[in-house]
């Protein structure tokens, strides 16, 4: 409780500084301003994987379909309609003649082909989602090997400038969910050509193409300004096909990765919305009966990643985490209920023994993993050759420095592993961009992370840990897992498909490439005069936000 009691004093001490930094909340304000837990990592659709990056991308770009802000059901966007064959393998999209890029070019089927081809030739975080397309994986492999396979064999064709035909290798009932997701958005090839560079015989694009002075987009807003570690400023796009139905004229994303400072800016009137409010603050605000505090169910899991490689160069020579018994022991040695009750302040998070949260997908039933069991954990560790932790190396645990709550959580994990298994953990805090790079490059031993589902199917979770997924940092490569997910992708019977994915997830829960810690909730502060739709996935449509200040 000490931390909570100190908050009002800190608010008083820092309020003047916060208002000075923000210009008193009145000078240069956008019509809608918000803070989203730190800086943008990237706005390259090939590389995006963080929620705050997705939200900006949903504002400045648009795909064939878009998620309804309330129901999350895909609706026509850049396309007016789609024709689907009875076998659900051929999808023919009809594009809007009036859709335009910010440079005045019309949006055409060729823009989608360019973007999708780039995703296979310059693979990104979600390239594996394109494997639903006929011959997409074969083309990616052939291209990487400097083979001669033609892109014409991939299942995407422009029948004419406004007609895009997509052929899948198997039926995919949730394909509209996929094309509503940012990796499937188009790119303006003409504007990107000056950023092309040869790379071992292949073409890649310098990240400068995403900067405000260079980027060409097709969404309801355009990126006017991006000041590193300060803010992003979006303006309503006059070239957007549906601009008459975009209420906001300007949006500012204020970059602030300090939870207390973010709260101060909200309290001083500098911003209208703050995401991921620290649980300590939530507990006090809830106790005060604050109506603008919104605590709602989430769509994801917070967990600890293991690097399962036998060695991690520069970090650990003989990695004990390569042994499944060690991973299982660590999982069983962590009291997750304690984390939810004490570290997370009992706001609604539930302890997790599975990767996929229960009851979020119709017809999907997850099998619980391991419960807290110190006796069994110690036996497993001894069986692996480390009785009472003897001879066990110190494990570095990486975590981002953006949230005190995360710092408290990893400290609790460190204490529990020391007390229950006699394992020493070295906590290493770092800036979020550096942390993200280290995890992506697999230069870690332990790391904390979370995963929020991107679309309404269990594969949005299970595909993450495929051996081919760029989102899988664990070096856990399980052929049986790939096989089950592959069979599910080919299965047209939904009940059988769900059963295959359930088996696949059970391998994650028992082989333990990750330790599920808790099922997430959403914690937001939002002004009552802001009309916006909150949903478990927190897929926010800036296009539909209305602000009623008067």
C-alpha positions as CSV (number, residue, x, y, z in Angstrom):
1,X,0.0,0.0,0.0
2,X,3.0,2.3,0.5
3,X,3.3,2.9,-3.3
4,X,-0.4,3.9,-3.5
5,X,-0.3,6.3,-0.6
6,X,2.7,8.1,-2.2
7,X,0.9,8.7,-5.5
8,X,-1.0,11.8,-4.4
9,X,2.2,13.4,-3.1
10,X,3.9,12.6,-6.3
11,X,1.1,14.1,-8.3
12,X,1.3,17.4,-6.4
13,X,5.1,17.5,-6.7
14,X,5.2,16.9,-10.4
15,X,2.0,18.5,-11.7
16,X,3.6,21.9,-12.5
17,X,6.3,20.2,-14.4
18,X,3.8,18.1,-16.4
19,X,1.8,21.2,-17.4
20,X,4.9,23.1,-18.3
21,X,6.0,20.2,-20.6
22,X,2.6,20.0,-22.2
23,X,2.1,23.7,-22.6
24,X,-0.6,23.7,-20.0
25,X,-2.6,21.3,-22.1
26,X,-4.0,24.1,-24.3
27,X,-1.3,25.3,-26.7
28,X,-1.0,23.3,-29.9
29,X,-3.5,20.7,-28.9
30,X,-4.8,18.3,-31.4
31,X,-8.5,17.7,-31.4
32,X,-7.8,14.3,-29.9
33,X,-4.6,13.4,-28.0
34,X,-3.5,10.2,-26.3
35,X,-0.6,8.3,-24.8
36,X,0.0,4.7,-25.8
37,X,2.7,3.3,-23.6
38,X,5.9,4.5,-25.2
39,X,7.3,5.3,-28.7
40,X,6.5,3.8,-32.0
41,X,8.8,0.9,-32.9
42,X,8.1,0.9,-36.7
43,X,5.5,1.9,-39.2
44,X,6.7,-0.5,-41.9
45,X,3.7,-2.9,-42.4
46,X,6.2,-5.7,-42.9
47,X,7.7,-5.3,-39.4
48,X,4.9,-4.1,-37.2
49,X,4.1,-6.3,-34.1
50,X,3.3,-3.9,-31.3
51,X,-0.2,-2.6,-30.4
52,X,0.7,1.1,-30.5
53,X,2.2,0.6,-34.0
54,X,-0.9,-1.2,-35.2
55,X,-3.2,1.6,-34.0
56,X,-1.3,4.3,-35.9
57,X,-1.3,2.1,-39.0
58,X,-5.1,1.5,-38.8
59,X,-5.4,5.3,-38.8
60,X,-3.1,6.1,-41.8
61,X,-3.6,3.0,-43.9
62,X,-6.5,0.8,-45.0
63,X,-7.0,-2.7,-46.4
64,X,-9.5,-4.5,-48.5
65,X,-11.7,-4.9,-45.4
66,X,-11.7,-3.2,-42.0
67,X,-12.8,-4.4,-38.5
68,X,-16.1,-2.9,-37.3
69,X,-15.0,-0.8,-34.3
70,X,-17.7,-2.3,-32.1
71,X,-18.2,-5.9,-33.3
72,X,-14.8,-6.5,-34.9
73,X,-16.6,-8.1,-37.8
74,X,-14.8,-7.3,-41.1
75,X,-16.6,-4.8,-43.3
76,X,-15.8,-3.5,-46.9
77,X,-13.2,-0.8,-46.9
78,X,-10.8,-0.4,-49.8
79,X,-12.9,-3.0,-51.5
80,X,-16.7,-2.7,-52.0
81,X,-17.4,-6.4,-52.0
82,X,-16.0,-9.9,-52.5
83,X,-17.1,-12.9,-54.4
84,X,-16.3,-16.3,-52.7
85,X,-16.4,-19.6,-54.5
86,X,-18.4,-22.4,-52.7
87,X,-15.1,-24.2,-51.7
88,X,-13.9,-20.9,-50.0
89,X,-10.6,-21.1,-51.9
90,X,-11.0,-18.3,-54.4
91,X,-11.8,-14.8,-53.2
92,X,-12.4,-12.0,-55.8
93,X,-12.2,-8.5,-54.4
94,X,-13.7,-5.5,-56.2
95,X,-11.9,-2.3,-55.3
96,X,-13.4,1.2,-54.9
97,X,-12.7,3.4,-58.0
98,X,-12.6,6.4,-55.7
99,X,-9.9,5.1,-53.4
100,X,-6.7,7.2,-53.6
101,X,-3.3,7.5,-52.1
102,X,-2.1,10.8,-50.4
103,X,0.0,11.5,-53.5
104,X,-3.1,11.4,-55.7
105,X,-2.5,8.0,-57.3
106,X,-5.6,5.7,-57.4
107,X,-5.4,2.6,-55.2
108,X,-5.3,-0.4,-57.5
109,X,-5.0,-4.1,-57.4
110,X,-1.3,-3.9,-58.3
111,X,-0.7,-2.0,-55.0
112,X,-1.8,-5.1,-53.1
113,X,0.3,-7.4,-55.3
114,X,3.4,-5.3,-54.7
115,X,2.9,-5.3,-50.9
116,X,2.1,-9.0,-50.7
117,X,5.1,-9.8,-53.0
118,X,7.3,-7.7,-50.8
119,X,6.1,-9.6,-47.7
120,X,7.4,-12.8,-49.3
121,X,10.6,-11.4,-50.8
122,X,11.5,-9.2,-47.8
123,X,9.9,-11.4,-45.0
124,X,8.5,-9.7,-41.9
125,X,6.9,-10.4,-38.6
126,X,3.7,-11.8,-40.1
127,X,4.9,-13.4,-43.4
128,X,3.6,-16.8,-42.1
129,X,0.0,-15.5,-42.5
130,X,0.6,-15.4,-46.3
131,X,1.2,-19.1,-46.4
132,X,-2.6,-19.5,-46.8
133,X,-2.1,-18.2,-50.4
134,X,-1.5,-20.9,-53.0
135,X,2.3,-21.4,-53.5
136,X,3.3,-18.5,-51.3
137,X,5.6,-20.5,-49.0
138,X,7.2,-22.2,-52.0
139,X,7.8,-18.8,-53.7
140,X,9.3,-17.4,-50.5
141,X,11.7,-20.3,-50.2
142,X,12.7,-20.2,-53.9
143,X,13.3,-16.5,-53.8
144,X,15.5,-16.7,-50.8
145,X,17.5,-19.4,-52.5
146,X,17.8,-17.3,-55.7
147,X,15.6,-19.8,-57.5
148,X,13.7,-19.4,-60.7
149,X,10.1,-19.8,-59.5
150,X,7.8,-17.1,-60.9
151,X,5.6,-14.9,-58.7
152,X,2.9,-15.6,-61.2
153,X,2.5,-19.0,-59.5
154,X,1.4,-17.4,-56.2
155,X,-2.3,-17.2,-55.7
156,X,-2.8,-13.5,-56.2
157,X,-3.7,-11.9,-59.6
158,X,-5.0,-8.5,-60.8
159,X,-7.8,-9.4,-63.2
160,X,-8.0,-5.7,-64.0
161,X,-7.0,-2.5,-62.1
162,X,-10.0,-2.8,-59.8
163,X,-10.3,-6.6,-59.4
164,X,-8.0,-8.7,-57.2
165,X,-8.3,-12.5,-57.3
166,X,-6.8,-14.4,-54.4
167,X,-6.5,-18.2,-54.5
168,X,-5.9,-20.2,-51.3
169,X,-4.4,-23.6,-51.0
170,X,-7.2,-24.7,-48.7
171,X,-10.4,-23.1,-47.4
172,X,-9.9,-20.3,-44.9
173,X,-13.2,-19.2,-43.3
174,X,-11.5,-16.3,-41.5
175,X,-9.8,-14.8,-44.6
176,X,-11.7,-11.5,-44.3
177,X,-10.2,-11.2,-40.8
178,X,-6.7,-11.6,-42.3
179,X,-7.2,-9.0,-45.1
180,X,-8.5,-6.5,-42.5
181,X,-5.1,-6.9,-40.6
182,X,-2.3,-4.5,-41.4
183,X,0.2,-7.0,-43.0
184,X,-2.2,-7.4,-45.9
185,X,-2.5,-3.6,-46.6
186,X,-1.3,-2.2,-49.9
187,X,1.8,-0.1,-50.6
188,X,2.4,2.6,-53.1
189,X,5.2,1.3,-55.2
190,X,6.0,4.5,-57.0
191,X,6.6,6.4,-53.8
192,X,8.9,3.7,-52.5
193,X,11.2,3.3,-55.5
194,X,13.7,5.9,-54.4
195,X,14.2,4.0,-51.1
196,X,15.0,0.7,-52.9
197,X,18.4,-0.8,-52.5
198,X,20.1,-4.0,-53.7
199,X,20.9,-6.5,-51.0
200,X,22.6,-9.7,-52.1
201,X,20.8,-9.6,-55.4
202,X,17.4,-8.9,-53.7
203,X,15.6,-5.6,-53.3
204,X,14.9,-4.1,-49.9
205,X,13.6,-0.7,-48.8
206,X,15.2,1.7,-46.4
207,X,13.0,2.5,-43.4
208,X,13.0,6.2,-44.4
209,X,10.0,5.5,-46.6
210,X,7.8,5.5,-43.5
211,X,8.8,9.1,-42.4
212,X,6.2,11.9,-42.7
213,X,7.9,13.7,-45.6
214,X,8.1,10.4,-47.6
215,X,5.3,8.1,-46.6
216,X,2.3,7.7,-49.0
217,X,-0.8,6.2,-47.4
218,X,-4.5,5.5,-48.1
219,X,-6.2,5.8,-44.7
220,X,-8.5,8.3,-43.1
221,X,-5.5,10.2,-41.7
222,X,-2.0,11.0,-42.9
223,X,1.2,11.3,-40.9
224,X,2.1,15.0,-40.7
225,X,4.8,14.9,-38.0
226,X,6.8,12.3,-36.1
227,X,9.2,13.8,-33.6
228,X,11.3,11.1,-32.0
229,X,10.4,10.6,-28.4
230,X,8.0,13.5,-28.4
231,X,4.9,12.9,-30.6
232,X,3.2,11.9,-33.8
233,X,0.7,14.2,-35.4
234,X,-2.0,12.9,-37.7
235,X,-4.3,15.1,-39.9
236,X,-7.5,14.1,-41.6
237,X,-6.7,13.0,-45.2
238,X,-8.6,15.0,-47.9
239,X,-7.8,12.2,-50.4
240,X,-9.5,9.5,-48.4
241,X,-12.5,8.1,-50.2
242,X,-14.8,8.4,-47.1
243,X,-13.3,11.6,-45.6
244,X,-16.8,13.1,-45.2
245,X,-17.5,10.5,-42.5
246,X,-14.2,11.1,-40.5
247,X,-15.2,13.4,-37.6
248,X,-11.7,14.2,-36.3
249,X,-9.5,16.8,-38.0
250,X,-6.3,16.0,-36.0
251,X,-4.8,13.4,-33.7
252,X,-1.7,13.6,-31.5
253,X,0.0,10.5,-30.1
254,X,2.1,11.9,-27.2
255,X,5.2,9.7,-26.7
256,X,5.6,9.1,-23.0
257,X,6.8,5.8,-21.5
258,X,6.6,6.9,-17.8
259,X,3.3,5.8,-16.2
260,X,3.3,8.5,-13.6
261,X,4.1,11.3,-16.0
262,X,1.4,9.9,-18.4
263,X,-1.1,10.0,-15.5
264,X,-0.1,13.6,-14.7
265,X,-0.6,14.7,-18.3
266,X,-4.1,13.1,-18.3
267,X,-5.0,14.8,-15.0
268,X,-3.8,18.2,-16.2
269,X,-6.0,17.9,-19.3
270,X,-3.1,17.5,-21.8
271,X,-4.4,14.2,-23.3
272,X,-7.8,12.6,-23.6
273,X,-6.9,8.9,-23.4
274,X,-4.2,6.9,-21.7
275,X,-3.8,3.2,-22.5
276,X,-2.4,0.5,-20.2
277,X,-2.7,2.5,-17.0
278,X,-0.5,1.1,-14.2
279,X,-2.3,-1.2,-11.8
280,X,-1.2,0.7,-8.8
281,X,-2.8,3.8,-10.1
282,X,-5.9,1.9,-11.2
283,X,-6.4,0.5,-7.7
284,X,-6.4,4.0,-6.2
285,X,-8.5,5.5,-9.0
286,X,-11.0,2.7,-8.7
287,X,-11.2,3.2,-4.9
288,X,-12.0,6.9,-5.5
289,X,-14.9,5.8,-7.8
290,X,-13.4,7.4,-11.0
291,X,-15.9,7.0,-13.8
292,X,-13.3,7.6,-16.5
293,X,-11.3,4.6,-15.5
294,X,-12.2,1.7,-17.8
295,X,-11.2,-1.8,-16.7
296,X,-12.3,-4.4,-19.3
297,X,-11.6,-8.0,-20.3
298,X,-8.5,-8.5,-22.5
299,X,-7.7,-10.7,-25.4
300,X,-4.2,-11.8,-24.5
301,X,-1.7,-13.5,-22.2
302,X,1.3,-12.1,-20.3
303,X,4.2,-14.7,-20.2
304,X,7.9,-15.3,-19.8
305,X,9.7,-16.4,-22.9
306,X,12.5,-19.1,-22.7
307,X,15.3,-19.3,-25.1
308,X,15.4,-23.0,-25.7
309,X,18.6,-23.2,-27.6
310,X,21.4,-25.3,-26.2
311,X,23.6,-22.2,-26.1
312,X,23.1,-18.5,-26.6
313,X,26.4,-16.9,-27.8
314,X,27.6,-14.2,-25.6
315,X,25.1,-14.9,-22.9
316,X,25.2,-18.6,-21.8
317,X,27.3,-21.5,-23.1
318,X,25.4,-24.5,-21.6
319,X,21.8,-23.4,-21.5
320,X,19.8,-25.5,-19.0
321,X,16.5,-24.2,-20.6
322,X,17.1,-26.5,-23.5
323,X,15.9,-29.3,-21.1
324,X,12.1,-29.5,-21.0
325,X,12.3,-30.6,-17.3
326,X,14.0,-27.4,-16.3
327,X,11.4,-25.3,-18.1
328,X,8.6,-27.3,-16.5
329,X,10.2,-26.9,-13.1
330,X,10.4,-23.1,-13.4
331,X,6.8,-23.0,-14.6
332,X,5.6,-25.0,-11.5
333,X,7.8,-22.9,-9.1
334,X,6.0,-19.6,-9.8
335,X,2.9,-18.8,-7.8
336,X,0.8,-16.9,-10.4
337,X,-2.1,-16.3,-8.1
338,X,0.3,-14.4,-5.8
339,X,1.3,-12.3,-8.8
340,X,-2.3,-11.5,-9.6
341,X,-3.2,-10.7,-6.0
342,X,-0.2,-8.6,-5.0
343,X,1.7,-7.3,-8.0
344,X,-1.4,-6.7,-10.1
345,X,-3.5,-5.5,-7.2
346,X,-6.4,-7.9,-7.8
347,X,-7.9,-5.8,-10.6
348,X,-9.2,-8.8,-12.6
349,X,-6.2,-10.6,-14.2
350,X,-6.4,-14.4,-13.8
351,X,-3.5,-16.7,-13.3
352,X,-2.6,-18.5,-16.5
353,X,-1.6,-22.1,-17.1
354,X,-2.3,-21.9,-20.9
355,X,-1.2,-19.7,-23.7
356,X,-4.6,-19.1,-25.1
357,X,-7.1,-17.5,-22.7
358,X,-10.1,-19.7,-22.1
359,X,-13.6,-19.1,-23.6
360,X,-12.6,-16.4,-26.1
361,X,-13.1,-18.6,-29.3
362,X,-16.4,-20.4,-29.9
363,X,-15.9,-24.2,-30.1
364,X,-12.3,-24.1,-28.8
365,X,-11.4,-25.8,-25.5
366,X,-8.0,-25.4,-24.1
367,X,-6.4,-28.0,-21.8
368,X,-4.9,-26.5,-18.6
369,X,-1.1,-26.8,-18.2
370,X,0.9,-27.0,-14.9
371,X,-0.2,-25.7,-11.6
372,X,1.9,-24.3,-8.8
373,X,3.7,-27.3,-7.3
374,X,7.1,-26.6,-5.6
375,X,7.6,-30.3,-4.6
376,X,7.3,-31.5,-8.1
377,X,9.3,-28.6,-9.5
378,X,12.2,-29.5,-7.2
379,X,12.1,-33.1,-8.3
380,X,12.2,-32.2,-12.0
381,X,15.1,-29.9,-11.4
382,X,17.0,-32.6,-9.6
383,X,16.2,-35.1,-12.3
384,X,17.7,-32.6,-14.8
385,X,20.9,-32.7,-12.8
386,X,20.5,-29.6,-10.6
387,X,19.5,-30.9,-7.1
388,X,18.5,-27.9,-5.0
389,X,19.8,-25.7,-7.8
390,X,23.4,-27.0,-7.4
391,X,25.5,-26.1,-10.5
392,X,22.7,-24.1,-12.0
393,X,24.0,-21.0,-13.8
394,X,22.6,-17.5,-13.2
395,X,19.9,-16.7,-15.7
396,X,19.7,-13.1,-17.1
397,X,16.0,-12.0,-17.3
398,X,15.4,-9.1,-19.7
399,X,12.5,-6.7,-19.3
400,X,11.5,-3.3,-20.8
401,X,11.9,-0.3,-18.5
402,X,8.6,1.3,-19.4
403,X,6.4,0.0,-16.6
404,X,7.2,-0.1,-12.8
405,X,4.6,-2.9,-12.7
406,X,6.8,-5.1,-14.9
407,X,9.8,-4.3,-12.7
408,X,7.8,-5.4,-9.6
409,X,6.7,-8.6,-11.5
410,X,10.1,-9.7,-12.5
411,X,11.5,-9.0,-9.0
412,X,8.7,-11.2,-7.7
413,X,9.6,-14.0,-10.2
414,X,13.3,-13.6,-9.2
415,X,12.4,-14.0,-5.5
416,X,10.2,-17.0,-6.1
417,X,12.7,-18.9,-8.1
418,X,15.4,-18.2,-5.5
419,X,13.2,-19.4,-2.7
420,X,11.6,-22.4,-4.4
421,X,14.4,-23.7,-6.6
422,X,17.5,-22.0,-5.4
423,X,18.0,-20.5,-8.9
424,X,19.6,-17.1,-9.2
425,X,18.1,-14.6,-11.7
426,X,19.9,-11.4,-12.9
427,X,17.4,-8.7,-13.8
428,X,18.3,-6.6,-16.8
429,X,16.2,-3.5,-17.6
430,X,16.4,-1.8,-21.0
431,X,14.7,0.7,-23.2
432,X,11.8,-0.8,-25.1
433,X,13.3,-0.5,-28.6
434,X,16.5,-2.2,-27.5
435,X,14.5,-4.8,-25.6
436,X,12.4,-5.5,-28.7
437,X,15.5,-6.0,-30.8
438,X,17.1,-8.3,-28.4
439,X,14.0,-10.5,-28.2
440,X,13.5,-10.5,-31.9
441,X,17.2,-11.4,-32.5
442,X,17.0,-14.2,-29.9
443,X,19.8,-12.5,-27.9
444,X,18.2,-13.3,-24.5
445,X,17.8,-16.2,-22.1
446,X,14.7,-15.2,-20.2
447,X,12.4,-12.3,-21.2
448,X,8.9,-11.2,-20.3
449,X,6.4,-10.5,-23.1
450,X,2.7,-10.6,-23.9
451,X,0.6,-11.6,-26.9
452,X,-2.7,-10.1,-27.8
453,X,-4.7,-11.9,-30.5
454,X,-4.9,-10.0,-33.8
455,X,-8.0,-11.7,-35.3
456,X,-10.9,-13.9,-34.3
457,X,-9.4,-17.4,-34.7
458,X,-7.2,-19.5,-32.4
459,X,-4.5,-19.5,-35.1
460,X,-3.8,-15.9,-34.2
461,X,-2.1,-17.5,-31.1
462,X,-0.9,-20.9,-32.3
463,X,0.8,-19.5,-35.5
464,X,3.1,-17.4,-33.3
465,X,5.1,-20.5,-32.3
466,X,5.5,-22.1,-35.7
467,X,9.1,-22.8,-36.5
468,X,8.7,-20.5,-39.5
469,X,7.2,-17.6,-37.6
470,X,9.3,-14.4,-37.1
471,X,7.2,-13.8,-34.0
472,X,8.7,-16.9,-32.4
473,X,11.9,-15.9,-30.5
474,X,12.2,-19.0,-28.3
475,X,14.3,-21.3,-30.5
476,X,11.6,-23.9,-29.7
477,X,11.3,-25.9,-32.9
478,X,8.8,-28.7,-32.5
479,X,8.0,-30.7,-35.7
480,X,4.9,-32.2,-34.2
481,X,3.6,-28.7,-33.4
482,X,4.2,-27.6,-37.0
483,X,2.5,-30.8,-38.2
484,X,-0.6,-30.2,-36.2
485,X,-0.9,-26.6,-37.2
486,X,-0.3,-27.6,-40.8
487,X,-3.1,-30.2,-40.6
488,X,-5.4,-27.6,-39.1
489,X,-4.7,-25.2,-42.0
490,X,-5.8,-27.9,-44.4
491,X,-8.8,-29.1,-42.5
492,X,-12.2,-27.8,-43.8
493,X,-14.3,-29.4,-40.9
494,X,-14.2,-26.7,-38.2
495,X,-14.7,-29.0,-35.3
496,X,-11.7,-31.2,-36.4
497,X,-9.7,-28.1,-37.1
498,X,-10.3,-26.8,-33.6
499,X,-9.3,-30.2,-32.1
500,X,-6.0,-30.1,-34.0
501,X,-5.2,-26.6,-32.8
502,X,-6.1,-27.7,-29.2
503,X,-3.5,-30.4,-29.5
504,X,-1.0,-28.0,-30.8
505,X,-1.6,-25.5,-28.0
506,X,-1.3,-28.3,-25.5
507,X,2.3,-28.9,-26.7
508,X,3.1,-25.2,-25.8
509,X,1.5,-25.7,-22.4
510,X,3.4,-28.9,-21.6
511,X,6.7,-28.4,-23.5
512,X,6.9,-24.9,-22.0
513,X,8.8,-22.7,-24.4
514,X,6.9,-20.0,-22.4
515,X,5.6,-19.7,-18.9
516,X,2.0,-18.3,-19.1
517,X,1.7,-15.9,-16.1
518,X,-1.7,-14.3,-16.3
519,X,-4.6,-13.5,-18.7
520,X,-4.6,-9.8,-19.4
521,X,-7.2,-7.1,-18.9
522,X,-7.4,-3.6,-20.5
523,X,-6.9,-0.6,-18.3
524,X,-7.7,2.8,-19.8
525,X,-8.4,6.4,-18.7
526,X,-10.7,8.1,-21.2
527,X,-12.5,11.4,-21.1
528,X,-16.3,11.1,-21.0
529,X,-16.6,13.5,-23.9
530,X,-14.7,11.0,-26.1
531,X,-17.0,8.7,-28.1
532,X,-14.9,5.6,-29.0
533,X,-15.4,1.9,-28.9
534,X,-13.4,-0.3,-26.6
535,X,-13.1,-4.0,-27.3
536,X,-11.0,-6.9,-25.9
537,X,-8.5,-6.7,-28.7
538,X,-8.2,-2.9,-28.4
539,X,-8.4,-2.6,-32.1
540,X,-9.3,1.1,-32.1
541,X,-10.8,2.7,-35.2
542,X,-9.6,6.4,-35.1
543,X,-11.8,6.9,-38.2
544,X,-15.0,6.7,-36.0
545,X,-13.9,8.6,-32.9
546,X,-15.9,11.7,-32.0
547,X,-15.0,14.3,-29.4
548,X,-17.9,16.2,-27.7
549,X,-16.2,18.9,-25.6
550,X,-18.9,21.5,-25.8
